[in-house]
Amino acid sequence: MPNYVLAIDQGTTGTTALVFDGDGRIRGRAYGEIRQFYPHPGWVEHDAEEIYRSVIRRGREALAAAKVKSRELATIGITNQRETFVVWERRSGRPVHRAIVWQCRRSAEICTRLREREEEIGRATGLLADPYFSGTKLAWLLDRDRGLLRRRAARGELCFGTIDSWLLFKLSRGAAFVTDYTNASRTMLMNLERREWDATMLDMLDVPEAMLPRLVESRGPLAEAARGKLADRAIPIGAVIGDQQSALFGQGCVRVGETKATYGTGAFLLAHTGTARAVSHHRLLATAALGAQGEPAFALEGSVFIAGAAIQWLRDEVGLFSKSADSLGLARQSHDRTQPYMVPAFVGLGAPWWDSDARGAIVGITRGTTRADLVRATLDSIAYQVRDVLEAMAKDTGHRLAELRVDGGASANDYLMQFQADLNGARVVRPRMVETTALGAGLLAGLTAGVWRSLRELAELRKIEQVFKPRIKAQERARLLEGWRDAIARVTMKTG
């Protein structure tokens, strides 16, 4: 029986492919970056065809590294950057525009006009009127050529899809045009509780339903990767999940209250709320999630737009170090956490502020400020932003966090994880494999294909590497947070 699983994680900065064996061990791995395009300030785009080619290339490389033959591959699991979307021609499969990335703020003006209807939007979708989500940027794209694209879409000539839909369509040679609930819940077009495209939202954004994919559960099988794409035979695609819900599942957070934070380009926090949709009073989001068997469930979510991207900025644009790993040593050379503070609002602020107009700042620079201080302040800013979201979650749920499960590239930074525990006043638990985004999709696909047959088997595959416990006193924590709130107030008019 085939017992290998190929997990593909198509992210904002690159594509990762992992091959798991039946014991959950990684047998093959491949990674490659994708290009970022910035045509205007605040705009971010990707080449959709490059994304697809990267998936093919990295999948083949990982299978080759694992020395896995086609007959040994049981299934494929795909997870993806969620709100990034593509519009393409149904017949030719060619994109009509570059992929518009979740970080892009081009629809800020549309969102401003929709603010008076934000309560209505929230009831239907669980979301806010913010450019983060696909729907308003799709409306922008359909408006840009005097409605020509919208007319083509209404005739059924065009397809809209988040990256999961785009990849399934391409891998299946056009046979599958679907999206799963976790990705669809981030478009501002799906009714979160009914799990169907919402007629009011489609009318509000003037989006033709004819261009939308069919809605399905994350657990498949959903389609087949056609022969010649990733292997010399057709391979079932057993699961497709948005990246943050995949990390939640990969961390084993399938019960009410279990919470994870993924530190990638941004930082994304989800708290599982079971079969009940959470209502936030602190501008957090209700979103689709997965239960223990991969069935539909709900979560409360807060998104930090800039996390690891701030470290990349120090490396690539400012040139303070040549390797991201060097940030750990530099941060430890800084001896004063109160000066300076860095607010990395490069594309606005996410939860709980939701300020599209905010821009980054470094507050409290003196003549004695060093390179190490700037690196430390940037790492600290990630932990501060995550702590703000956790505080909002605690207020919404009435439960104080006892444990935060972490993953993603920046979670490997011991300095950052210890400071996160200090700010939270709660344990931070890091798994042995921090690539839990790919793991979640792989586990669900393997469960679908019968590689693993029970939840107990899945639980045994998740191993803890380290637990970080709080070390600072409440008085010191309060002093640090006071300085952070002052820095936030300098870049936004919002103080709540």
C-alpha positions as CSV (number, residue, x, y, z in Angstrom):
1,M,0.0,0.0,0.0
2,P,1.4,3.5,-0.8
3,N,2.3,5.2,2.4
4,Y,4.1,8.4,1.5
5,V,2.5,11.8,1.6
6,L,3.6,14.9,-0.3
7,A,2.7,18.1,1.5
8,I,3.0,21.4,-0.4
9,D,3.0,24.7,1.5
10,Q,2.7,27.6,-1.0
11,G,3.5,30.7,1.1
12,T,4.0,34.4,0.6
13,T,7.8,34.3,0.2
14,G,8.2,30.8,-1.2
15,T,7.1,27.3,-1.7
16,T,8.0,24.4,0.5
17,A,7.5,20.7,-0.3
18,L,7.9,17.9,2.3
19,V,7.6,14.1,1.9
20,F,6.4,12.3,5.0
21,D,6.6,8.6,5.5
22,G,4.1,6.5,7.5
23,D,5.9,7.3,10.8
24,G,5.5,11.0,10.1
25,R,9.2,11.5,9.4
26,I,10.4,13.9,6.8
27,R,12.1,11.9,4.0
28,G,12.5,14.6,1.4
29,R,12.4,18.4,1.4
30,A,12.6,21.3,-1.1
31,Y,12.2,25.0,-0.9
32,G,12.4,27.9,-3.3
33,E,11.6,31.6,-3.0
34,I,9.1,33.4,-5.3
35,R,9.4,36.9,-6.5
36,Q,7.6,39.9,-4.9
37,F,6.4,42.8,-7.1
38,Y,5.7,46.3,-5.7
39,P,4.2,48.3,-8.6
40,H,3.1,51.1,-6.2
41,P,3.6,52.0,-2.5
42,G,1.4,49.6,-0.5
43,W,0.7,47.3,-3.5
44,V,2.1,43.7,-3.5
45,E,1.8,41.2,-6.4
46,H,3.0,37.7,-7.4
47,D,3.4,36.0,-10.7
48,A,0.7,33.3,-10.6
49,E,2.4,31.1,-13.2
50,E,5.6,31.3,-11.2
51,I,3.7,30.1,-8.2
52,Y,2.4,27.1,-10.1
53,R,5.8,26.3,-11.6
54,S,7.3,26.5,-8.1
55,V,4.9,24.0,-6.8
56,I,5.7,21.5,-9.6
57,R,9.5,22.1,-9.2
58,R,9.6,21.8,-5.4
59,G,7.2,18.8,-5.4
60,R,9.4,16.9,-7.8
61,E,12.6,17.9,-6.0
62,A,11.2,16.7,-2.6
63,L,10.1,13.4,-4.1
64,A,13.5,12.9,-5.7
65,A,15.3,13.8,-2.4
66,A,13.1,11.2,-0.7
67,K,13.7,8.6,-3.5
68,V,10.0,7.9,-3.5
69,K,8.5,6.3,-6.6
70,S,5.1,7.2,-8.0
71,R,3.5,4.0,-6.9
72,E,4.6,4.7,-3.3
73,L,3.0,8.1,-3.1
74,A,-0.5,7.8,-1.5
75,T,-1.7,11.4,-1.6
76,I,-1.0,15.1,-1.8
77,G,-1.9,17.7,0.8
78,I,-1.9,21.4,-0.1
79,T,-1.8,24.5,2.1
80,N,-1.5,28.0,0.9
81,Q,-1.4,31.7,1.6
82,R,-5.1,32.4,2.0
83,E,-6.2,35.9,0.8
84,T,-3.9,36.1,-2.2
85,F,-6.0,35.5,-5.3
86,V,-5.8,35.0,-9.1
87,V,-8.3,35.8,-11.9
88,W,-7.7,33.6,-14.9
89,E,-9.4,32.6,-18.2
90,R,-11.5,29.5,-17.8
91,R,-10.7,28.1,-21.3
92,S,-7.0,28.9,-21.6
93,G,-6.0,28.9,-17.9
94,R,-4.0,32.1,-18.4
95,P,-4.1,34.8,-15.6
96,V,-5.5,38.1,-16.7
97,H,-3.5,39.9,-14.0
98,R,-0.7,39.2,-11.5
99,A,-1.9,37.5,-8.3
100,I,-2.8,40.2,-5.8
101,V,-1.3,39.4,-2.4
102,W,-2.9,39.5,1.0
103,Q,-0.5,42.3,2.1
104,C,-1.7,44.6,-0.7
105,R,-3.6,47.7,0.3
106,R,-4.8,48.9,-3.1
107,S,-8.5,48.6,-2.1
108,A,-8.2,50.9,1.0
109,E,-10.5,53.5,-0.5
110,I,-13.2,50.9,-1.2
111,C,-12.9,49.7,2.4
112,T,-13.4,53.2,3.7
113,R,-16.6,53.5,1.8
114,L,-17.8,50.1,3.3
115,R,-17.1,51.0,6.9
116,E,-20.6,52.1,7.5
117,R,-21.7,48.6,6.5
118,E,-19.0,46.8,8.6
119,E,-21.5,45.4,11.1
120,E,-23.4,43.8,8.3
121,I,-20.2,42.5,6.8
122,G,-19.2,41.0,10.1
123,R,-22.5,39.2,10.6
124,A,-22.3,37.5,7.3
125,T,-18.5,36.8,7.0
126,G,-16.9,37.2,10.4
127,L,-14.5,39.7,8.8
128,L,-14.0,43.5,8.8
129,A,-13.9,46.0,5.9
130,D,-10.2,45.8,5.3
131,P,-8.0,45.4,2.2
132,Y,-6.5,42.3,3.8
133,F,-9.3,40.2,2.4
134,S,-9.7,39.2,-1.2
135,G,-13.2,40.6,-2.0
136,T,-12.5,44.3,-2.0
137,K,-9.4,43.8,-4.1
138,L,-11.3,41.7,-6.5
139,A,-13.9,44.5,-6.8
140,W,-11.0,46.9,-7.5
141,L,-9.7,44.6,-10.3
142,L,-13.1,44.2,-11.9
143,D,-13.6,48.0,-11.9
144,R,-10.2,48.9,-13.4
145,D,-11.0,48.5,-17.1
146,R,-14.5,50.1,-17.2
147,G,-16.1,46.8,-16.3
148,L,-14.8,44.7,-19.2
149,L,-13.5,42.0,-16.8
150,R,-16.7,42.0,-14.9
151,R,-18.7,41.4,-18.1
152,R,-16.4,38.6,-19.1
153,A,-16.8,37.1,-15.6
154,A,-20.6,37.3,-15.7
155,R,-20.5,35.3,-19.0
156,G,-18.5,32.6,-17.2
157,E,-15.3,33.3,-19.1
158,L,-13.2,34.1,-16.0
159,C,-12.4,32.2,-12.8
160,F,-11.6,33.8,-9.4
161,G,-9.8,31.8,-6.9
162,T,-7.5,32.0,-3.9
163,I,-4.2,30.1,-4.4
164,D,-5.7,26.7,-3.5
165,S,-8.2,27.1,-6.4
166,W,-5.5,28.2,-8.8
167,L,-3.3,25.2,-8.0
168,L,-6.1,22.6,-8.1
169,F,-7.3,24.0,-11.4
170,K,-3.8,23.8,-12.9
171,L,-2.8,20.5,-11.4
172,S,-6.0,18.8,-12.5
173,R,-5.7,20.4,-16.0
174,G,-8.9,22.3,-15.4
175,A,-11.0,19.4,-14.1
176,A,-11.4,20.9,-10.6
177,F,-12.6,24.4,-9.9
178,V,-13.2,24.4,-6.2
179,T,-12.1,26.1,-2.9
180,D,-12.3,24.8,0.6
181,Y,-14.2,26.6,3.4
182,T,-11.1,27.8,5.2
183,N,-9.8,29.7,2.2
184,A,-13.3,30.9,1.2
185,S,-13.9,32.3,4.7
186,R,-11.1,34.8,3.9
187,T,-12.6,36.3,0.7
188,M,-15.3,38.4,2.3
189,L,-17.7,36.6,0.0
190,M,-18.7,33.5,1.9
191,N,-21.4,33.3,4.6
192,L,-19.5,31.9,7.5
193,E,-22.3,30.0,9.2
194,R,-24.1,28.7,6.1
195,R,-20.9,28.0,4.2
196,E,-22.2,29.3,0.9
197,W,-21.5,32.3,-1.2
198,D,-23.4,35.2,0.3
199,A,-25.7,37.0,-2.1
200,T,-25.6,40.2,-0.2
201,M,-21.8,40.4,-0.2
202,L,-21.7,39.5,-3.9
203,D,-24.1,42.4,-4.6
204,M,-22.2,44.8,-2.3
205,L,-18.9,44.2,-4.1
206,D,-20.6,43.6,-7.5
207,V,-18.9,40.2,-8.0
208,P,-20.5,37.8,-10.5
209,E,-21.2,34.4,-8.9
210,A,-20.4,32.7,-12.3
211,M,-16.7,33.3,-11.6
212,L,-16.6,31.7,-8.2
213,P,-15.4,28.1,-7.4
214,R,-17.6,25.4,-5.8
215,L,-17.3,25.3,-2.0
216,V,-16.0,22.0,-0.5
217,E,-14.7,20.7,2.8
218,S,-10.9,20.7,3.4
219,R,-10.8,16.9,3.7
220,G,-11.2,15.3,0.3
221,P,-10.2,13.6,-1.9
222,L,-10.8,16.8,-3.9
223,A,-9.1,16.2,-7.3
224,E,-6.2,14.5,-8.9
225,A,-2.9,15.9,-9.9
226,A,-2.8,14.8,-13.5
227,R,-0.3,12.3,-14.7
228,G,3.0,14.1,-15.6
229,K,2.4,17.0,-13.2
230,L,4.1,15.7,-10.1
231,A,4.4,12.1,-10.9
232,D,4.1,9.6,-13.8
233,R,0.6,8.7,-12.6
234,A,-2.4,10.6,-11.4
235,I,-2.1,11.3,-7.6
236,P,-5.2,12.0,-5.4
237,I,-5.2,15.4,-3.7
238,G,-6.5,14.4,-0.3
239,A,-6.6,17.8,1.5
240,V,-6.5,21.5,0.8
241,I,-6.4,24.0,3.8
242,G,-5.6,27.6,4.3
243,D,-2.2,28.0,5.9
244,Q,-3.2,29.2,9.3
245,Q,-6.0,26.6,9.7
246,S,-3.5,24.0,8.6
247,A,-1.0,25.0,11.2
248,L,-3.8,24.9,13.8
249,F,-4.6,21.3,12.8
250,G,-0.9,20.5,12.6
251,Q,-0.4,21.7,16.2
252,G,-3.2,19.4,17.3
253,C,-5.4,22.4,18.3
254,V,-8.8,20.8,17.6
255,R,-10.5,21.6,21.0
256,V,-12.1,24.7,22.4
257,G,-9.5,27.2,23.7
258,E,-6.4,25.6,22.2
259,T,-4.3,28.4,20.6
260,K,-1.4,28.6,18.2
261,A,0.7,31.4,16.7
262,T,2.5,31.0,13.4
263,Y,5.5,33.3,12.9
264,G,6.0,33.7,9.1
265,T,6.0,36.8,6.9
266,G,3.3,37.9,9.3
267,A,2.2,36.4,12.6
268,F,-1.2,34.6,12.7
269,L,-3.0,33.6,15.9
270,L,-6.0,31.2,16.0
271,A,-7.9,30.1,19.0
272,H,-10.2,27.1,18.4
273,T,-13.9,27.7,19.4
274,G,-15.3,24.4,18.4
275,T,-18.7,24.2,16.7
276,A,-19.7,27.6,17.9
277,R,-18.8,30.8,16.0
278,A,-17.2,33.3,18.3
279,V,-18.3,36.9,18.4
280,S,-15.5,39.4,19.0
281,H,-15.9,42.8,20.7
282,H,-12.2,43.6,20.1
283,R,-12.0,43.5,16.3
284,L,-10.8,40.0,16.0
285,L,-12.1,37.7,13.2
286,A,-14.4,34.7,13.2
287,T,-13.1,32.2,10.7
288,A,-13.5,28.6,9.5
289,A,-11.4,25.9,11.1
290,L,-11.2,22.1,11.4
291,G,-12.3,19.7,14.0
292,A,-10.4,16.6,15.1
293,Q,-11.4,14.5,12.0
294,G,-11.0,17.5,9.6
295,E,-14.7,18.4,9.8
296,P,-15.8,22.0,9.6
297,A,-15.4,24.0,12.9
298,F,-14.7,27.6,13.9
299,A,-11.8,29.7,15.3
300,L,-11.1,33.2,16.5
301,E,-8.3,34.8,14.6
302,G,-6.0,37.8,14.9
303,S,-3.5,38.7,12.2
304,V,-0.2,40.6,12.6
305,F,0.7,41.8,9.1
306,I,4.5,42.1,9.6
307,A,6.5,39.7,11.6
308,G,9.3,37.8,9.9
309,A,9.1,40.3,7.1
310,A,10.5,42.9,9.5
311,I,13.6,40.8,9.9
312,Q,13.9,40.4,6.2
313,W,13.7,44.2,5.9
314,L,16.6,44.6,8.3
315,R,18.6,42.1,6.3
316,D,17.7,43.0,2.7
317,E,16.9,46.7,2.7
318,V,18.8,48.1,5.7
319,G,21.7,45.6,5.5
320,L,22.3,45.2,9.3
321,F,23.2,41.5,8.8
322,S,23.5,39.0,6.0
323,K,21.6,36.0,7.5
324,S,18.4,36.1,9.4
325,A,19.8,33.7,12.0
326,D,22.3,36.5,12.9
327,S,19.5,38.5,14.5
328,L,19.6,36.2,17.6
329,G,23.1,37.0,18.6
330,L,22.7,40.7,17.8
331,A,19.5,41.0,19.9
332,R,21.3,39.5,22.9
333,Q,24.0,42.2,22.7
334,S,21.3,44.9,23.4
335,H,20.9,45.7,27.0
336,D,17.9,48.1,27.2
337,R,14.5,46.9,26.1
338,T,12.9,50.3,26.6
339,Q,14.9,52.2,24.0
340,P,14.1,52.1,21.1
341,Y,10.7,50.7,20.2
342,M,10.0,49.5,16.6
343,V,6.5,49.5,15.1
344,P,6.7,47.6,11.8
345,A,3.5,49.0,10.2
346,F,4.9,48.8,6.7
347,V,1.4,48.0,5.3
348,G,-0.7,49.3,8.1
349,L,-1.6,47.5,11.4
350,G,-3.6,44.4,11.7
351,A,-5.5,43.1,14.7
352,P,-6.6,44.5,17.1
353,W,-5.9,48.0,15.5
354,W,-6.9,47.5,11.9
355,D,-5.5,50.8,10.7
356,S,-4.7,50.8,7.0
357,D,-3.1,54.2,7.2
358,A,-0.6,53.5,9.9
359,R,3.0,53.4,8.8
360,G,6.1,52.1,10.5
361,A,8.2,54.0,13.0
362,I,11.3,53.6,15.3
363,V,10.6,55.5,18.5
364,G,13.1,56.6,21.1
365,I,16.4,56.6,19.1
366,T,19.3,58.3,20.9
367,R,22.9,58.9,19.9
368,G,23.8,55.8,21.8
369,T,21.4,53.5,19.8
370,T,23.3,50.6,18.3
371,R,22.7,48.1,15.5
372,A,22.0,45.5,18.2
373,D,19.3,47.8,19.7
374,L,17.5,48.1,16.4
375,V,17.6,44.3,15.8
376,R,16.4,43.7,19.3
377,A,13.6,46.3,19.0
378,T,12.5,44.7,15.7
379,L,12.3,41.2,17.2
380,D,10.5,42.5,20.3
381,S,7.9,44.2,18.0
382,I,6.8,40.8,16.8
383,A,6.2,39.6,20.4
384,Y,4.4,42.8,21.4
385,Q,2.0,42.5,18.4
386,V,1.3,38.9,19.2
387,R,0.7,39.8,22.9
388,D,-1.8,42.5,21.8
389,V,-3.9,39.9,19.9
390,L,-3.7,37.3,22.8
391,E,-5.0,40.0,25.2
392,A,-7.9,40.7,22.8
393,M,-8.7,37.0,22.6
394,A,-8.7,36.7,26.4
395,K,-11.2,39.5,26.7
396,D,-13.4,38.0,24.0
397,T,-13.4,34.5,25.4
398,G,-13.2,35.2,29.1
399,H,-10.3,32.8,29.4
400,R,-6.7,33.7,30.2
401,L,-4.1,31.9,28.1
402,A,-2.2,29.2,29.8
403,E,-0.2,27.9,26.8
404,L,0.6,29.1,23.4
405,R,1.8,26.6,20.7
406,V,4.1,28.2,18.2
407,D,5.5,27.4,14.8
408,G,6.9,29.0,11.7
409,G,10.4,30.2,10.8
410,A,10.8,32.9,13.5
411,S,9.7,30.5,16.2
412,A,13.2,28.9,15.9
413,N,14.6,32.2,17.5
414,D,15.0,31.4,21.2
415,Y,15.3,35.1,22.1
416,L,12.0,35.9,20.5
417,M,10.2,32.9,22.1
418,Q,11.5,33.6,25.6
419,F,10.4,37.2,25.3
420,Q,7.0,36.1,24.0
421,A,6.6,33.9,27.1
422,D,7.7,36.8,29.3
423,L,5.1,39.2,27.7
424,N,2.3,36.6,27.8
425,G,2.9,35.4,31.3
426,A,2.2,32.0,29.9
427,R,4.1,29.0,28.5
428,V,5.3,29.0,24.9
429,V,5.5,25.5,23.5
430,R,7.6,24.9,20.4
431,P,7.3,21.5,18.5
432,R,10.2,19.6,17.2
433,M,9.0,20.3,13.7
434,V,8.1,24.0,13.3
435,E,6.8,23.5,9.8
436,T,3.4,22.6,11.1
437,T,1.6,24.4,8.3
438,A,2.8,21.8,5.9
439,L,2.4,19.1,8.5
440,G,-1.3,19.9,9.0
441,A,-2.1,19.5,5.3
442,G,0.0,16.3,5.2
443,L,-1.7,14.8,8.2
444,L,-5.2,15.5,6.9
445,A,-4.3,14.2,3.4
446,G,-2.8,11.1,5.0
447,L,-5.8,10.6,7.2
448,T,-8.0,10.8,4.1
449,A,-5.9,8.2,2.2
450,G,-5.6,5.8,5.1
451,V,-1.9,6.3,5.7
452,W,-3.0,7.1,9.3
453,R,-6.2,5.7,10.6
454,S,-6.8,7.3,14.0
455,L,-6.5,10.5,15.9
456,R,-4.2,8.7,18.4
457,E,-1.8,8.0,15.6
458,L,-1.7,11.7,14.6
459,A,-1.2,12.8,18.2
460,E,1.9,10.5,18.5
461,L,3.5,12.2,15.4
462,R,3.6,15.6,17.2
463,K,6.7,16.0,19.3
464,I,7.6,18.9,21.6
465,E,11.1,20.4,21.3
466,Q,11.1,23.1,24.0
467,V,8.9,24.9,26.5
468,F,9.6,28.5,27.3
469,K,8.4,29.7,30.7
470,P,7.9,33.4,31.9
471,R,10.9,34.8,33.7
472,I,10.1,38.5,34.3
473,K,7.9,39.9,37.0
474,A,4.5,41.5,36.4
475,Q,5.9,45.0,37.2
476,E,8.6,44.7,34.6
477,R,6.1,43.4,32.1
478,A,3.8,46.4,32.7
479,R,6.7,48.8,32.2
480,L,7.6,47.3,28.9
481,L,4.0,47.3,27.7
482,E,3.5,50.9,28.6
483,G,6.4,51.9,26.3
484,W,5.0,49.8,23.5
485,R,1.5,51.4,23.8
486,D,3.1,54.8,23.6
487,A,4.9,53.8,20.4
488,I,1.7,52.5,18.9
489,A,-0.1,55.7,19.8
490,R,2.5,57.6,17.7
491,V,1.6,55.8,14.5
492,T,-2.1,55.4,14.8
493,M,-5.0,57.5,16.0
494,K,-6.6,54.5,17.6
495,T,-5.9,53.9,21.3
496,G,-8.3,51.1,22.2
